[in-house]
Amino acid sequence: MREAVLRSHRQAGLARLYGATALACLFACAVPMAPALAQQITAKPVPSGSQMLLAADTLVYDNDKHTVTAVGGVQIDYGGNKLVAQRVVYNRDTKRLVASGAVELINSDGTKINSDHIDITDDFADGFLNALRVETVDKAYFASESAERMGGVLTTFHNGVYTACEPCEDKPDKAPTWRVKARKIIWNGEKKTVRFENSNFEFFGFPLAYLPAFEIADPTVKRKSGFLIPGIVYNNHLGVGVKVPYYFALSPTYDLTVTGSGYTKQGFLGEAEWRQRFDNGQYTLKIAGINQQDPAAFIDSGIHNVNSGEANDPNKFRGMMGTKGQFAINERWNFGWDLLLQTDKEFSRTYNIDGYSDLVHQSSIYLTGLSDRNYFDVRAMRFEVQEDTLSSDPTSRSAKQPWVLPSFDYAYIPDMSVAGGQLSFNVNARVISRNRLDAVLADPGDPNSVNNVRGIEGESSRLSAEAEWKRTFTTDGGLQLTPLLAFRGDAGYVNANSESLTEIEKMAANPAIDTTADMRSSLARYMATLGLEARWPLLFSMPSSSHVLEPTAQVFVRPNEQYVGGLAIPNEDAQSFVFDATTLFERDKFSGYDRIEGGTRANVGFRYSGAYDNGWGTNAIFGQSYQLAGENSFAAPDLVNAGAESGLDKRTSDYVGLVGFNSPSGFSGSLSGRFDEQTFEVRRAEVKAAYSSLPISLSAKYAFIEAQPLYGFTTDRHELTLGASTHLAQNWRLFGTGTYDFQTNVLVKDGVGFAYNDSCFTYIMTYSQTRDTVTKEVSQNIGFNLSFRTLGDFGSSTSAVDTIQ
């Protein structure tokens, strides 16, 4: 008895917890809503001309009363509808079927109806049912004391119950997670609605809200006009916001959703999204706008950020327009776009506009083709950095982003081998236009600061084409030799703004850059490569494990890279450069096409993998690279010093390595890094560890990068991220994460959340904070989401809630 009381108190506590997060608000707003999701709960009319198949222990004909009575194990199949009962009486005059005794009716659509007594016409258009229980195809459940069907379109359940939670197999009488009890549940097959009258919403068996009347859509129609479930959000700049969407089902191929959001600090935000579908694709168009009533909420340290409005402008209008689309021209070709226009660079991120709130949004128009051995892609791009700095701020990135008009990639591998080997072709072209010099200027008071030009003001273009042939030979001893031949040609054009060149020439932080030389207005270059790779996989078998050790050596003979060391060529796409174990055996270690690795280079190391009978696995890579002859491209600076202090800018490179493991118990980890070639001092390192096994999941990641002043990073960078998740009970989960920057001593981001999940209900609540590493300004977000299967979602968008998981 005491245990039963404790369980009752626990259930009551859970119900109050959910209710405290605005569950009652959900149903208080439950005016006619769509498109949600009650089920069709009555049989479809029997097609004319259908024959009835009957099986029973006893069949009695009464010619006086014009009845046919089937008794004992009755089974009827009629027009795809199947009925099982202990007794069925059919009256040929009234054309009614009366079934009793553990009656089960399975409709042609798969819906199951259980009742003690059914009285229905033989076309299933009208009837009465007692002690009714209904299970729909997608596991939604109705029950009622009685029900009646009239005219084949209107079904009324008296003292009915609706839920989408499956009954507990061990305790079938246990209350489901949620259910709606109503005096009447009326399904209208003509209007395609299900209406609840005098209803109560119960949670874990406890009533939470009384609903005089509300209506949801019949799922036999996929879309229906009406209010959708409202949402709620909190942000310390915006305040508390409530979103109320309305859905317009205008036609089978297009629809419109209009959303009004009220924020306690910033006022009313309006959104509208148009969607249209075609046989070969679809597109969307979204607009949003607001007149901010409190722009000062965004002011940081007395500086007006982009989203605070100009001085003396208390109601700055902010808005956006975005569109996305994709269409299949045929089975191999696709055309599409993703475009964003907004009044300022951070509006969509500030107000979390769905689909447009990423930190960096790439607007693009593209054409893509793909087949077994061909790939084609051409696209125009513009990058929108949604940051909170003014465009005039020297650190601002958004105003310096280029237009890519266009970028082109093509790859082709012929079906037939050439000289016994594989031939491949690659073509890349790009045209870039930037209307502002993207430069990081040195701080005169900081001797370690550096000038870097990440992009010139003006236009530049390049066309690159490359052919590669390689073939692998395997000796009797297992040694694999792969000779390689490659040839690449480039042609380019640069039209740099003269004022930008003047600014560049003022930069003298890197004396290796000859700023007196003119930037070339046109160029043509080539790179020919003769390479050989030798791999010798060695298998070691032991009683309980097997291991493969693969010593590898490569040598690439090439001429020097052309046009480096001065202003020469802008480097737009090969700036992000990392030398580690994953790039050790790359022929060209630059990340893009604007730079080409030249000179004769050798890469030496080994790969290892191990498998154990107990389920453990291990892997490793270790090696070093050597500049044997010619000019080292990684020691030849460009305007961003790509390759500087990378570990490859010396004749003998730093060591790079990686070792990892995984276990059947859920443990996994890896250690990778770059180490000085003489002292073995750590230059770059990353440590990962994880454990995942019920009820706990843990993860940790530590990253360290030594200062690279010539590359633009004047101090060491090291950061630690921890994450954890635990299942408190069968359906409960608690999770959290945090990221700490050791250099600035700032907890950059942290958050915690908890969630409940079962077959019919999901609840998530999160609290997170982010901090600016310079100003230490804190931004707080609270999000929660309640999802009732077949009824809908309420709360924050799932993208906002999932950010800390």
N, C-alpha and C positions, 0 to 999 in steps of 0.2 A: 504494500500500500504506500509506504514511504517513497519507494522508487517511482511509483506512478505520479505522486505529487511533485517530486523533483523534476520529472520529465515535463510535467505540465508547466512548471515555473520556467524551465528553460525554453520551452516553445513560446510561452508568452513573452519572454525577453527578446527572442528573435523577432517575433512579430512587431514588437514596439520599436526595435532597432530599424527594421525596414521602414516602418511607418514614419519614423523620424526623418528619413531622407526623402520626404515629400511624396510618398506613395499615395496619400490621400489626395494630394493635388492632382495626380494623374486622373483619378476617377471623378473628382469634382469637376474636371474639365471634360468629362466624357459626354459631351453633346454628340450628335451623330458624327461618327468618325469612320474614315476609310483610308486605304483599303485594308481592313483587317479581316478577320479570317475565321469566322465561324464556318461550320461545314454543312454541306447538303446532307440532311438527316432523314430524308424520306426516299422511298423507292421511286425509280423512274417509271413512267407509264409503260405498260406492256405493249410492244408493237402489235399491230393488227395482224391476224393470221397465225399468231404463235400457237403452238400446241403445248398442252399441259402433260408432263410426264409425272406419274404418280406411283409410289410404292408404299405399301402398308401391310401390317399383319392381317388385318380384316377390313373388308370393304362391304358396306351395307347400302343397298339402294332402297329408298322409300318412294314408291311411285305415287302414293297418295299425297305426301307432302312435297314431292319433287325435290328431294334432297339426296345427296351422296355423302355418306359418312365413312371416313377412314380412321381406323383405330389401331394404335400400337406401332411405334417406330415409323411414323408417317414422314415421307420425304417427297417434296414436290419441286419440280424444276419447270418454271414457266417464264418464257421470254428472258432467260438469263438471270431471273430471280429465283433463289433457292430458299425453301422453307422446310424446317424440321419441327415437329411437334408430336405430342402423344395422341392428340385427337384433332381432326379437322372435319368440319361440316360445310358442305357447299350447297347453297340453295340456288337451283336453276332458275327460279322465278325472279328472285331479287338480285341474282348474280353477285352474291356476297360469300366470302370465305370467313369462317369463324374457327380460329385455331386456339387451342388451350393446352396447358401442360408443358412447361419448359420450352416455350416457343423461341426459335431462333430463325430470323429472316436475314438472308444475305442478299443485298441488292446487287444488281448488275454492275454497279460501280465499285463494289467491294465493301460498302458500308454494312456493318453488322448491327442488327436490332434484336435485343432480347426482351421478352415480355412474358407475363403470365397468361395474357389473354389478348388476342388480336381479332378485330372484326373489321374487315376491309373488303372493298369491291374487287371484283376479279381483274379490273384494269389498274388496280392500285391507286386510283385517283382520290377516293374518299375512304375514311375508316376511323376506328377508335381503337386505342391500345391502353392497357392497364399495366402498372408497375413496369414502366418502360426503361430500358437501358440501351444506349446507342454508342457504338464505336466506329468512328469514321476511318477512312483509308489511311490518313496521315496521323492517326492516334489522337484525335480529339474525342471527348466523351460528353454525352448528354444522359441525363436520367430524369425521370418525372413520375409522379403518381399516376398520371394518365395523359393521353394525347389524342388529338383528333385532327384529321386531315380533310379539307374541303376543297372541292373544285380542282383538285390536282395541283394547286399552287400555294395554298395556305395551310400551314401546319402549326398548331398551337399546343405547347406543352404546359401543363398545369403543375404548379409547385415543382419547377424544374431546377436542375443543377447543370452547370457547364464548367468544364476544365480541360486543359490540354496536358495534364499530368497523368502518366500511366499509374494505375493502381499498384500498390505494393504487393508482390506475390506472397510474402510471408504474412502480411497483415492487410488483407484486402479491405477491412473496415476502417483502416487508418485514414484520417483526413489528408487529402493531397496538399502539396505545397500551397496552391491557391485554387480557388473556385469561386464561381458566381452563382448565388442562389437567387431565384426570381419567382415571384408569384406566377408570372406568365413569361414564356419565351415564344415569340411568334416569328416563324420563318415565312417570308413572303417570296415565293418562287418567281413572281412576276416582277416585283420591284427589286429583287435580288438583295434583300436585307434580312438581318436577324435582329429583332428588337427584344430588349429585356425590360420588364416592368416590375416596379416594387422589388428591387434587387439589393442584395448585400454582397460586398466583396469580402471574402474570408481568406486569411493568411495563416497557414499552419493550424487551421481550425478556429482561429479567432477573428471575429468580424472587425474590419477596419473602417469601412466606408459604406454608407447607405446611399444608393443611387436610385432616385425615383424612376428614371427612365434613361436608357441610352441605346444606341443602335450601332451595329457594325455591318460591314458588307458581307454579302454571300460570296464565298470564294469561287463559285461557278463562273463568276466574272473576275478576271485578273485585276481590273482597275475600276475604281468608282470614285467620283468626285466627293469631296468631303474633307473635314479637318483630320489631320494626322495627330499622332501623339505629340504633345508639347515637349520641349526640352528646357534644360536649365544649365547655366554655367556661371563660374565665378572667376574673376581676375582682379587683382588689386588696382589696375589702371581703369578697368571698365566698371567694376562693381558687380553686382548680381544681375544676371541676364536671364530673361525668360523668352523662349522662342516658340511661336505658334505657327505651324505651317498649314497651308490649305492646298489640297491637290485637286487639279482640274483634269478629269479624264475626257479630253476633247474628241479623240477618235482612237481607233485601234493602233494608229501609227504615230501619234504625237500627243503630248500632254504638257502640263505646266504646273509647277509648284511655286506658290508665293508664300514667303515667310516674313513675318513681322517679329522683330526682337526688341525688347525694351531693356535698357541697361540703366541701373540706378545712378551711375555717374555720367554717362555719355548720351543718354537719350534713346531715340528710336532708330533702329537700323532696318532697312527694307531690303529684301532679296527676292529675286525671281529667277527661276531656271526653266528653260524650254528644252524639251527633248523630242527628237524626231527620229524614227527608225525607217529604214528602207530594206529592200531585199538584200542589198550588198553592203550594208553598213549603217551607221548612225552618227548623229552629232548632237551636241548640247550647246546652249548659250546661256550664260549666267551673268546677271547684273546685280550690283549691291551698292548702297549709298547711305550716308548718315551725315547729319549736322551735329558735330560734337558739342555738347553743352558744357563740358569741363575740360578743355584742352590742357589746362595747367596740371592735370593729373599725370601728364607725360613729361613734365619738365624735370630735367635731371641736373642738379648742381648749378642752377641758374641758366643753363643752356637750353634753348628751345630745340628739341629734337624735331625730326621731320614730321612726326605725327602730332605735334603740339600746336601747330598753327603759327601763323605770323603774330608778331606783337599786335595787341589791340584787335585781334580777330577771334572773339570768343566763340564763334559758331562756324568754325572752318568746315566746309563741306569736303568729305572724302568719299571716294567711290571707286568702283572697278567694273570692268567688263571682261569676261573670259569665255573662250569657246574651245571645245575639243571635238574632234571627229576622226573617224577612220572608215575607209571604204575599200572593199576588195574589188579591184579591177578584174581580176580573174584569180584562179587558185594559186598563182605565184606572185602576183603584184598587189601591193597595198599602197593607198594614198591616204594621208591624214595630216592633222594639224593639232597644235596645242598652243593657244595664244592668250596672253594676258596684257591688258592695258589698265592702268590705275592712276589715280590722281597723284599719288606719292608712292615711294618705293616700299612702304611697309604696311599698307592698309590691309591687304588680304591676310597677312600673318598676324597683325594685331587683333583682327576680329575673327580669326580662324575660319576663313571662308573655305568651305569644303572643296578640296581638289586644287587649291591655289595658295596654301599656307606654308609651303616648304620654305626653308631659309634661302635656298637658291632655286628659283623657278626658271626652267628652260622653255622659252617660247620657241616653237619650231613649226615648219611646214616641211613635209617629207614625202618621198616616194621610195619604196623598198621592194626589191625583188629577190626571191630566194628559190633555188632549185638544188638538186643533189650536189652539183659541183660549181655553182655560180652564186655569187652574192653581189647585189647592187644596192647602193643607198646614196641618195642625194637629199640634202636638207639645208634649209636656211634657218639660222638660230640667233636668238638674242637671250642673254642671261640677265635675270632680274634678281639682284641680291637684296633681300628684304631685311635690311639692317636698320638700327635706330640712330644713325648718325646723319648729320646734315650733309648734303651733297658738296658743300664747300669745305667740309672737314677734310684735311689732307689724308686721313686714314680711311675715308669713304671708298668703298669698292664699287658701289652700284653705278655711279656716274662714269666709271672708267671701263665698263664692260663693253666689248666690241659687238658689232653686228657680223655674223658669219654669213656671207652671201655669195656662194653657198659653200658647203662642205660635201665632198664626193668620195665614195669608197667603192672599189670594185675588186673582187677576188675571183679567180678562176683556176681550177685544177683539171687539166685534160683527162679524159677517160683512159686514154692509152698511155702506157709507159714510154719513156724516151730514154734510149740506151740502157734499158733495164731499170731506170730510176723514175722518181716522181718529179714532174715539172709543175710549178705553180707561178701564177702571175698576180700581182697586186698593183692597183693604181689608187692614188690619193690626190685630191686637189682641194684647195680651200682659198677663199677670198675673204679678207677681214678688213673691216672699216671701224676706226675708233675716233671719236671726236674730242678726246681728252687724253693727254699723256698720263699713262699709268706708271707712276714713279714713286719710290720710297726714298725720300730725301734724308740726308744725314743730319743728325743733330750736332751743331757745332760744339756744344758743350760735352758731348759724349765721344771720346776718342775711339770707342769700339763700334760706333754706329756706322752704317754703310749706305751708299747710294745703290739703288737697283732700279732698272727700267724694265718693268714687266710687260710693257706694251707701248708702242709708239702712237702718236697722234697722226693719223693719215690712213693710207690704204696699203695693203700688201697682199700678194697672191703667190701661190706656188702650185706646181704640178709635178708629181713624183710618180715614176713607174719602175717596177722592180720585177725581175724574173729570177727564180731560184730552182736549181736542180740538185737532187741528192739521191744517193743510193746506198743501201746497207749490204755489206758483205760479212758473212759469218764464217770464221775459220773452223777447222776441225777441233781446235781446243776451246771453242766458245767465244773467242775474241770477236767483237763486232766492230767493223770499220765502216765509217760513213763519210765518204768524200762529198764535198759540197761546192757548188759553183753558184755565184750570184752576181747580178749586175743591176745597178740602179742608176737612173738619170733623173735630174731635177732641172726645172726652169722656173724662174721667179721674177716678180716685179714689185718694186717698193716705191711708193710716193709719200715720203715723210714730210710732215709739216716743218717748215724751216724754223719756226719758233721752238718746236720740240727738240730739234737737233741742237739749237743753241743751248737749251737747258741741259741736254745730255753732255755737251762739250764742257759745261761748267763742273761736271762731276769728275773728280780726280781721286776718289777713294781707292780705285783699283788702277794702278799704273799700267797694268798689262793691257788695258783697253786703250787703243790708239784713238783718242777722240779727235785728232787732227785729220783723220782720214774720213772721206765722205762716205755716207751710207750708199751702197750701190743701188742704182735705180733699176737695174736688171741683172740677172745672173743666169749662168748655166753651169751645172756641176755633175759629176758622176762619181760612182763608187763601185769598184769591182772587187769581189771577194773570192779567194780560194781557201777552202777550209777542209779540215779533217777532224773527225771525232772518233775516238777509240774508247770502247766500253767493254768491260770484261765481267759479266755477271757471274758471281761465285755463290753456289748454293751449299750451305752447311746444314746438315740434318742431324738432330740430336734426339734422344729418346722422347723428349716431351716438347720439342720446339723445332722450328726451321727458320733459317736466316739467309737473307740474300744480301751480299756485299758487292757493290758495283763500282769499282774504281773507274774514273772517267777523266779523260784528258782531251782538250780541244786546242786547236791552233787555227787562227784566221790570219791570212796574209792579205793586206790591203794597202793602198796608197794612203797618204795623209788626207784628213778631212780638209776640204777647201773652204775658204772664206770664213775663218775664225780668227779671233784675237783682236779685232778692231770693231768698229761699228758694224761693218759687214752686213749680216742678215738678222732681222728680228727673229727672236725665238718666242713663238706664241704657244706651241703645243708640246714642247719637250722640257718644260720647266720643273715639273714635279718628278724629281729623280731620287731613287732610293737604291742603293747597292746592298743586297742582302742575299740570303741563301736561295731565295726563289728566283733571283735574276743572275745567279752565278754563271750558269751555262747558256745564257742568252747570247745570240750572235751580235745583236745590237742592243745595248742596255739602255739607251735613251728611250723615253716613254712616248715620243712622238716622231714626226717626220722632219721637223725643222733642223734638228741636229743629226749627224751621222757619225757613228763610231768609226774612226780611222786608225791606221797604223797596224802593225803586226802584234797580235795579242794571243796569249795562251791562258786557258782556264783549266785548273787542275783541282780535283777533289774526289769525293766519293758519295754515293748514295747507299743507304742501308734501310732494310725493313725486316722485321722479325714477327713471327706468329707463334703463339704458345698454345698448348693443348687446353690450358685453363681459361682461354679466351682473351688473354692479354695480347696487346700488339704494340710494337715500338717502331719508330722510324727516325732517320737522321740524315742530314746533309752537312758536309763540311768541305771547305776548300779555299782557294786563293786564286787571284788573277795576276798576270804578269804582262807588262808592256815590253815586248821583246825588241821592237824596232819602230822607227818612225815617230811622229808627233802624237803625244797622248791627248786625245780629244777631251778628256775629263780635266786636264790641266790647262786647256785652252779656253779662256773665259769668253763669255758673251755678255749681253747687257743684264742678264740675271745671274751670271756666274753659275749656270747649271753644271753640276759635277764638282764644284769647289767643295773641299773638305768632305767629300763623299766616301773616301777610302780607296777610290780608284785614281785619284789625281797624283799618284806616285808610281814609280816604275814597278815596285812590288806592292800589291794592294794589301789592305787590311784582310784579316781572316774573317770569313763569314760562316755561320753555322746555325743549325736548327736541330733540336732533338725533341721528340714528343712521344707520348704514350697514351693508351686508352685501355680500360679494363671492363670486364663484364659487370662489375659491381657498380659502375657509373662514374668512376674516377677517370679524369683525362687531364692532360696538361702538356705544355710545350714551353720551351725556352729557346729563343732565337736572339742573335746579336751579331754585332760587328766589333772586332777586337784589333787593337793596334798590332801591326806586323812585327814590331820589335819588343815592345813591353807587354803586349797582350792586354793593355788597359782597355776597358769597355768604352767604346765610342757610341754605341747604340744598342739597346736591349729591349726585349719585350718578353714578359713572363705571363703566361696564362695558366689558370687552374680552374677546374670545374668538377663538381660532384652533382649527380642527378640520380636520385633513387628515392622512391616514396619513403617517408613523407617530406624529405628535404631536398632542395636544390640550391647549390652555392656556386658562385662564380667570382673570379678575381682576375684583374688584369693590371699589370704595371708596365708603363712605357717610359723609357729614358732615351733622350737624344742629346748628345753633347752639342754645345754651342757651335754654330756655323756662321760666324760674322760675315764672311764673304758672300754667303748665300742669303743673308738677311735676318738671321736669328742670332742675336748678340749674347744670349744667355742660354744656359742649359734648360732643357724642358723635361720635366718628369711629372707623371700624373698617375694616380691610382684610382681604379674603379672597382667597387665591390657591389655585388648583388646577391640577394637571397630570397628564397621562397620556401614556405613550409605549409603543408596541409595539416591544419589543426584538427580536422575531423574529416569524415568521408567527403563532404562537399565544400568544406571551408578551406580557404587558402589566404595566407598572409605573405606579402612580398614587399621588397624595398630595394633601393639602390642609392649609391652616392659616388660622386667623382670629386677628387681633391687634387688641386694644382699645387705642388710643393714649391714651385718657383715664386708664386704670388701669395702663397699661404691662404688660399681661398677655396672653400668648399663650393665648387662651381655649380654643382647640381646635386640635389638630394630629393628623395621622395619615398613615400610609404603608401601602401594600399592594402585593401583586403577584398576578397571576392567570395561569393557563394555561387555554386553552379550545380544544377541537376538537370533532368531531362526536359523540364518545362519552364525553368526560371533561372536567370543569371543576374547577379548583383555585383557591381564593382564600384568601389569608392577609392579615390586617390587624393593625396595631398603632395604637392611638389613645390620646390623653390629653385630658382636659378639666380646666380649672382654674377654681376659684371666684374671681371678680374681687375679693372682699373678703378671704376667708381665705387665698387662694392655695393651698388644698388641691388636690392632684392626684388624679384618678381615672384609672386605667389599665385598658385593655381589650385583650385579644388574642383574635382570632377567626380561625377558618379553616373552610373547607368544602370537602369533596371530594364530587363528584357523579359517579357511574358510571351511565351510561345503562343502564336496565333492571335495575340492581342496587339503586340507592338513593343517599342522601346520608349523609355522615358529617361530624361537626364541629359548629360553631356554627350557629344558625339564620341563614338568609340575611338577615333583617332586621338582625341584629347585625353581620354581616360587611359589609353594604352601606352602613353609616352614613358612611363617609368617602369613598365614591366620588362 
